[in-house]
Amino acid sequence: MGKKLRTFLPSHPSQLKPTFDVERAREALRKRQIIQNKYANKHATVLPVLHQNAKVWFKHKIKESWKQGTIIQVGPQSLSYIIKGEDGGVFRRNRFHIQQDYTDNDNPYWSRTVDLYNSDAIEISRIPNNSADSQINALPKTNRSNINQRLHVPNENY
């Protein structure tokens, strides 16, 4: 019922009942949770679903570099994936620690450079395609403090 009484004086049972309004407290809690949820999900994004046998990059350890692997099973829980690494190790990772590998696919951010003088026309390298996303070049150059100042770009024509 509440706090244990320390007195031996008799009292009426109606005075022992709590006067706390539970419904009002529950409603205040719900309002706080809605506001907190709004700010917590402000910059949240939904990551695309990865499929079995997809080539991916994953974090083996948090502070180490990314490793390459293949998804062998879409995990038992949502956003969980079982990955087989290049070295043969099997890892379970959350979707947050996985990036899809676009090197084999046609990625619009990359274009292929082909040697036109060679009769075999093999691929030489991959270079970034600046025309794929014009938003990247449209942003002003800034320094680290995000002040729109002209950054010094060294002139290559000496």
BALOBA-1460 file (C-alpha; in Angstrom, 3 decimals):
// residues 158
<rec num="1" residu="m" x="0.000" y="0.000" z="0.000"/>
<rec num="2" residu="g" x="2.778" y="2.387" z="0.695"/>
<rec num="3" residu="k" x="5.242" y="3.370" z="3.348"/>
<rec num="4" residu="k" x="5.188" y="1.407" z="6.607"/>
<rec num="5" residu="l" x="3.670" y="3.423" z="9.442"/>
<rec num="6" residu="r" x="5.933" y="4.381" z="12.347"/>
<rec num="7" residu="t" x="3.206" y="5.403" z="14.704"/>
<rec num="8" residu="f" x="1.140" y="3.370" z="17.091"/>
<rec num="9" residu="l" x="-1.717" y="5.888" z="17.023"/>
<rec num="10" residu="p" x="-4.868" y="4.578" z="15.406"/>
<rec num="11" residu="s" x="-5.903" y="6.176" z="12.093"/>
<rec num="12" residu="h" x="-8.827" y="5.838" z="9.723"/>
<rec num="13" residu="p" x="-8.246" y="3.552" z="6.658"/>
<rec num="14" residu="s" x="-9.285" y="6.340" z="4.252"/>
<rec num="15" residu="q" x="-6.274" y="8.376" z="5.410"/>
<rec num="16" residu="l" x="-3.937" y="5.523" z="4.486"/>
<rec num="17" residu="k" x="-4.911" y="5.416" z="0.802"/>
<rec num="18" residu="p" x="-2.471" y="7.138" z="-1.617"/>
<rec num="19" residu="t" x="-3.597" y="10.364" z="-3.258"/>
<rec num="20" residu="f" x="-1.327" y="9.957" z="-6.277"/>
<rec num="21" residu="d" x="-3.128" y="10.255" z="-9.649"/>
<rec num="22" residu="v" x="-1.813" y="7.280" z="-11.633"/>
<rec num="23" residu="e" x="-3.630" y="8.133" z="-14.879"/>
<rec num="24" residu="r" x="-2.201" y="11.666" z="-14.939"/>
<rec num="25" residu="a" x="1.334" y="10.355" z="-14.344"/>
<rec num="26" residu="r" x="0.906" y="7.741" z="-17.093"/>
<rec num="27" residu="e" x="-0.278" y="10.424" z="-19.542"/>
<rec num="28" residu="a" x="2.695" y="12.684" z="-18.681"/>
<rec num="29" residu="l" x="5.072" y="9.747" z="-19.237"/>
<rec num="30" residu="r" x="3.482" y="9.025" z="-22.629"/>
<rec num="31" residu="k" x="3.895" y="12.678" z="-23.705"/>
<rec num="32" residu="r" x="7.578" y="12.646" z="-22.698"/>
<rec num="33" residu="q" x="8.120" y="9.430" z="-24.656"/>
<rec num="34" residu="i" x="6.509" y="10.886" z="-27.794"/>
<rec num="35" residu="i" x="8.733" y="13.979" z="-27.636"/>
<rec num="36" residu="q" x="11.841" y="11.877" z="-27.009"/>
<rec num="37" residu="n" x="10.942" y="9.561" z="-29.899"/>
<rec num="38" residu="k" x="10.558" y="12.561" z="-32.227"/>
<rec num="39" residu="y" x="14.072" y="13.823" z="-31.495"/>
<rec num="40" residu="a" x="15.659" y="10.351" z="-31.410"/>
<rec num="41" residu="n" x="14.358" y="9.504" z="-34.900"/>
<rec num="42" residu="k" x="15.108" y="12.916" z="-36.385"/>
<rec num="43" residu="h" x="18.113" y="11.741" z="-38.438"/>
<rec num="44" residu="a" x="17.320" y="8.013" z="-38.538"/>
<rec num="45" residu="t" x="17.345" y="6.310" z="-41.933"/>
<rec num="46" residu="v" x="16.050" y="2.958" z="-43.070"/>
<rec num="47" residu="l" x="18.899" y="0.860" z="-44.462"/>
<rec num="48" residu="p" x="18.155" y="-1.219" z="-47.575"/>
<rec num="49" residu="v" x="17.728" y="-4.959" z="-47.082"/>
<rec num="50" residu="l" x="20.629" y="-7.167" z="-48.182"/>
<rec num="51" residu="h" x="20.050" y="-10.584" z="-49.723"/>
<rec num="52" residu="q" x="21.797" y="-13.922" z="-49.449"/>
<rec num="53" residu="n" x="25.063" y="-14.311" z="-51.459"/>
<rec num="54" residu="a" x="25.491" y="-10.525" z="-51.669"/>
<rec num="55" residu="k" x="29.073" y="-9.248" z="-51.556"/>
<rec num="56" residu="v" x="29.548" y="-6.891" z="-48.613"/>
<rec num="57" residu="w" x="32.107" y="-5.031" z="-46.533"/>
<rec num="58" residu="f" x="31.778" y="-5.521" z="-42.775"/>
<rec num="59" residu="k" x="33.509" y="-4.436" z="-39.602"/>
<rec num="60" residu="h" x="35.372" y="-7.344" z="-38.005"/>
<rec num="61" residu="k" x="36.275" y="-5.197" z="-35.005"/>
<rec num="62" residu="i" x="35.015" y="-1.678" z="-34.393"/>
<rec num="63" residu="k" x="38.377" y="0.126" z="-34.599"/>
<rec num="64" residu="e" x="39.803" y="-1.973" z="-37.431"/>
<rec num="65" residu="s" x="39.347" y="-1.533" z="-41.161"/>
<rec num="66" residu="w" x="36.477" y="-3.024" z="-43.144"/>
<rec num="67" residu="k" x="36.761" y="-6.630" z="-44.376"/>
<rec num="68" residu="q" x="35.172" y="-8.195" z="-47.411"/>
<rec num="69" residu="g" x="32.699" y="-11.045" z="-47.128"/>
<rec num="70" residu="t" x="29.555" y="-12.708" z="-48.429"/>
<rec num="71" residu="i" x="26.170" y="-12.950" z="-46.727"/>
<rec num="72" residu="i" x="25.371" y="-16.621" z="-46.201"/>
<rec num="73" residu="q" x="22.172" y="-16.172" z="-44.188"/>
<rec num="74" residu="v" x="19.755" y="-13.382" z="-43.410"/>
<rec num="75" residu="g" x="19.864" y="-13.526" z="-39.627"/>
<rec num="76" residu="p" x="17.478" y="-14.887" z="-37.051"/>
<rec num="77" residu="q" x="16.503" y="-11.369" z="-35.912"/>
<rec num="78" residu="s" x="15.683" y="-8.348" z="-38.022"/>
<rec num="79" residu="l" x="18.721" y="-6.410" z="-39.318"/>
<rec num="80" residu="s" x="20.973" y="-9.345" z="-38.370"/>
<rec num="81" residu="y" x="23.118" y="-11.095" z="-40.988"/>
<rec num="82" residu="i" x="25.470" y="-14.092" z="-40.967"/>
<rec num="83" residu="i" x="28.576" y="-13.268" z="-43.033"/>
<rec num="84" residu="k" x="31.400" y="-15.467" z="-44.282"/>
<rec num="85" residu="g" x="34.642" y="-13.477" z="-44.421"/>
<rec num="86" residu="e" x="37.445" y="-13.780" z="-46.966"/>
<rec num="87" residu="d" x="39.511" y="-15.748" z="-44.460"/>
<rec num="88" residu="g" x="36.687" y="-18.296" z="-44.003"/>
<rec num="89" residu="g" x="35.484" y="-17.024" z="-40.633"/>
<rec num="90" residu="v" x="31.743" y="-16.799" z="-39.993"/>
<rec num="91" residu="f" x="30.464" y="-13.656" z="-38.294"/>
<rec num="92" residu="r" x="27.095" y="-12.330" z="-37.177"/>
<rec num="93" residu="r" x="26.698" y="-8.585" z="-37.682"/>
<rec num="94" residu="n" x="23.983" y="-5.957" z="-37.418"/>
<rec num="95" residu="r" x="23.036" y="-4.125" z="-40.624"/>
<rec num="96" residu="f" x="24.628" y="-0.943" z="-39.236"/>
<rec num="97" residu="h" x="28.097" y="-2.576" z="-39.473"/>
<rec num="98" residu="i" x="27.627" y="-3.809" z="-43.077"/>
<rec num="99" residu="q" x="28.076" y="-1.933" z="-46.368"/>
<rec num="100" residu="q" x="27.153" y="-3.399" z="-49.737"/>
<rec num="101" residu="d" x="30.079" y="-4.007" z="-52.127"/>
<rec num="102" residu="y" x="29.427" y="-2.238" z="-55.431"/>
<rec num="103" residu="t" x="32.668" y="-3.193" z="-57.209"/>
<rec num="104" residu="d" x="31.056" y="-6.033" z="-59.200"/>
<rec num="105" residu="n" x="27.775" y="-4.223" z="-59.900"/>
<rec num="106" residu="d" x="27.166" y="-1.263" z="-62.155"/>
<rec num="107" residu="n" x="27.200" y="1.590" z="-59.698"/>
<rec num="108" residu="p" x="26.035" y="4.962" z="-61.068"/>
<rec num="109" residu="y" x="28.724" y="6.683" z="-59.001"/>
<rec num="110" residu="w" x="31.506" y="4.906" z="-60.887"/>
<rec num="111" residu="s" x="32.292" y="4.785" z="-64.579"/>
<rec num="112" residu="r" x="34.544" y="2.356" z="-66.372"/>
<rec num="113" residu="t" x="37.655" y="3.398" z="-68.235"/>
<rec num="114" residu="v" x="38.412" y="1.217" z="-71.223"/>
<rec num="115" residu="d" x="41.639" y="1.133" z="-73.235"/>
<rec num="116" residu="l" x="40.424" y="1.958" z="-76.736"/>
<rec num="117" residu="y" x="43.832" y="1.290" z="-78.316"/>
<rec num="118" residu="n" x="43.895" y="-2.286" z="-77.104"/>
<rec num="119" residu="s" x="41.972" y="-4.748" z="-79.263"/>
<rec num="120" residu="d" x="40.842" y="-6.757" z="-76.213"/>
<rec num="121" residu="a" x="39.215" y="-3.628" z="-74.690"/>
<rec num="122" residu="i" x="39.810" y="-4.697" z="-71.125"/>
<rec num="123" residu="e" x="38.895" y="-2.542" z="-68.194"/>
<rec num="124" residu="i" x="41.863" y="-0.539" z="-66.888"/>
<rec num="125" residu="s" x="40.507" y="1.084" z="-63.758"/>
<rec num="126" residu="r" x="37.494" y="2.612" z="-62.147"/>
<rec num="127" residu="i" x="37.341" y="6.336" z="-61.670"/>
<rec num="128" residu="p" x="34.625" y="8.405" z="-59.995"/>
<rec num="129" residu="n" x="31.918" y="9.610" z="-62.345"/>
<rec num="130" residu="n" x="31.344" y="13.268" z="-61.470"/>
<rec num="131" residu="s" x="28.300" y="13.549" z="-63.717"/>
<rec num="132" residu="a" x="26.383" y="10.864" z="-61.791"/>
<rec num="133" residu="d" x="25.664" y="13.106" z="-58.850"/>
<rec num="134" residu="s" x="25.742" y="16.815" z="-59.576"/>
<rec num="135" residu="q" x="24.882" y="17.639" z="-55.954"/>
<rec num="136" residu="i" x="28.414" y="16.777" z="-54.866"/>
<rec num="137" residu="n" x="29.931" y="19.465" z="-57.085"/>
<rec num="138" residu="a" x="27.173" y="21.999" z="-56.343"/>
<rec num="139" residu="l" x="28.112" y="22.400" z="-52.687"/>
<rec num="140" residu="p" x="30.410" y="25.312" z="-51.829"/>
<rec num="141" residu="k" x="33.913" y="24.496" z="-50.678"/>
<rec num="142" residu="t" x="34.273" y="25.110" z="-46.968"/>
<rec num="143" residu="n" x="36.872" y="24.709" z="-44.295"/>
<rec num="144" residu="r" x="36.440" y="22.559" z="-41.180"/>
<rec num="145" residu="s" x="34.441" y="25.186" z="-39.312"/>
<rec num="146" residu="n" x="31.903" y="25.148" z="-42.186"/>
<rec num="147" residu="i" x="32.454" y="28.810" z="-42.959"/>
<rec num="148" residu="n" x="32.026" y="29.507" z="-46.663"/>
<rec num="149" residu="q" x="35.575" y="30.531" z="-47.390"/>
<rec num="150" residu="r" x="37.495" y="29.840" z="-50.534"/>
<rec num="151" residu="l" x="39.890" y="26.995" z="-49.859"/>
<rec num="152" residu="h" x="43.334" y="27.266" z="-51.383"/>
<rec num="153" residu="v" x="43.648" y="24.727" z="-54.186"/>
<rec num="154" residu="p" x="47.202" y="24.317" z="-55.501"/>
<rec num="155" residu="n" x="47.632" y="25.129" z="-59.172"/>
<rec num="156" residu="e" x="48.941" y="22.164" z="-61.141"/>
<rec num="157" residu="n" x="50.053" y="24.285" z="-64.132"/>
<rec num="158" residu="y" x="53.484" y="25.528" z="-62.953"/>
